[in-house]
Amino acid sequence: RRNGAQRSMPALMPTEYEGRITWLGRVAQRDASLAAEPLDAVDVTFAGVAGEEHAGLTRPSCSRVISQHPRGTEIRNARQFSVLSDEELTAIAATMGVARLEPSWLGASLVISGIPDLSHLPPSSRLQGPDGVTLVIDMENRPCHLPAKVIETHAPGFGARFKRAALGRRGVTAWVEREGRLALGQMLRLHIPDQPVWSELSRVRATLL
């Protein structure tokens, strides 16, 4: 009976943290520009957001997973959303020395405020809206040079500063677990996995540095 009770315990825990959606966007043609167009609301399907460059159930693999797959291999798309923190964007801008850093310049899908240290949320955490729409956090998003060109058009001389300033503050990537609707001003509750940190994590990471 005890074992049966343990197996039925939820694997995810709702937390007291909620994030308010302050910005929504869509990158229509990444080859043309990383810049995103702002939106008031989006209907989210299992494939992501219709018309979004990162939408789809699968995607070609990129440099982030080159140790696992040859570049261009079709893999499950866990990068349907680029989720950023309002507070972290402010910190990046301050480090760069610019007055502001618009989410559209970074190709953001979603910006939320109110969740501390968003870029380091545990993988497999959930962000859930009032209608049940649920995004699953895949992992921390790594800064790259691509936003520099867009930033440079709006803040000449500052684009090259982004990659270093955004280290550890670039947000997370996410994919859709449950369909629904996202809208500006909406609250998303954070749910985290009920799982301790792997005991070998620090040792393995030390051997790879």
VENJO-V581586 format. One record per backbone hydrogen bond with DSSP energy under -0.5 kcal/mol. NH is the residue of the N-H (numbers start at 1). CO is the residue of the C=O. If there is no record, write none. Layout:
nh->{NH	NH}
co->{CO	CO}
This chain:
nh->{5	6	7	8	9	13	14	15	19	20	21	22	22	23	24	25	26	28	32	33	36	37	39	42	44	44	45	48	50	52	53	55	56	59	61	65	66	68	69	72	73	75	77	78	80	81	83	83	84	84	86	89	90	91	92	93	94	95	96	97	98	105	106	106	107	108	109	110	111	112	113	116	118	120	121	124	125	126	127	128	129	132	134	135	136	137	137	138	139	141	148	149	149	150	151	152	153	153	154	154	155	158	161	162	165	166	167	169	172	173	174	175	177	177	178	180	182	184	185	186	188	189	190	191	192	194	195	201	204	205	206	207	208	208	209}
co->{1	2	3	4	6	192	12	190	188	113	186	20	111	111	39	109	37	26	29	29	104	26	24	182	42	180	48	45	43	49	27	52	47	75	73	62	63	65	65	61	70	59	57	76	174	174	81	172	82	110	112	85	86	87	88	89	90	91	92	93	93	102	102	103	104	103	82	82	23	84	20	114	115	117	118	137	122	191	135	189	133	129	178	127	175	125	135	173	173	171	145	145	146	146	147	148	149	150	150	151	151	155	158	159	161	162	164	166	83	139	81	136	134	175	134	44	42	40	21	183	19	128	17	126	13	11	193	198	200	201	202	203	204	205	205}
